């Protein structure tokens, strides 16, 4: 059931983001990817599993870096971050002990991440996302004259 819910939520997110125009913003999917990367740290915190916070933060940080790299260069890296996080979800229980992670989360997140990554890739291939527009840089303000 968690797989079906993950797939449904990913589809709903892409449809709603498309209808509202959020999906047309270059930053949208990198931001979603960064939020996805934070959930295991959140679980460790909520479950008071202080030993899991550091390894979860390091793993999540790697996915955040990939999302930022995708935002700054090519959005295809965001697809890689999402799909890689889905694979991470599959093996997570075997590599990081985190008492705060509910039993349904790895399956739900695997389905959500992989489906979302695939749908983002389809949008990129159809040129519906501003893939060619690169950001001007971090903390750089544009001045209008």
Phi, psi and omega in degrees: 000324180297330178292316179298318179294319178298316179296314181298317180294320177297315178298315180298319179299313182294318179295310180297318178296325177291317181295318184277345183092354178301323182293343179278348178276129183303328185278349189298303184290325172300322179294315177301317179298320178293323177294315178304320182293342184270348189296324180290326175295317177301316179298318179297320179292312181295326180273005181055033177264080186296335178288338182271345185299314182295307179298325178293322179294320179294315179295313179298322179300324178296319179289325176297315179300319179294322177295318178295317177301318178297318178297318185281338184234281184230128182295344176299333177294332176292321175300314179299318179299315181295311181293319177297323177293325175298318176294320176302319178302321181296320183261352185311311183299339181272343185245335178227120176278120182220103184296342182276354182274119176295152183300333182279341190298314182303318180292317178300311184292322176304309182297313181299309185297313183291317179295315178299316178302316178296319179291323176296318178300318177299317178298319179296318181294331178270001178063032179270353177249148182287064186292328184276343182278118179262144179295156182283343178134160180285133176063021177260122179267139175272138176254139179250129180250000000 
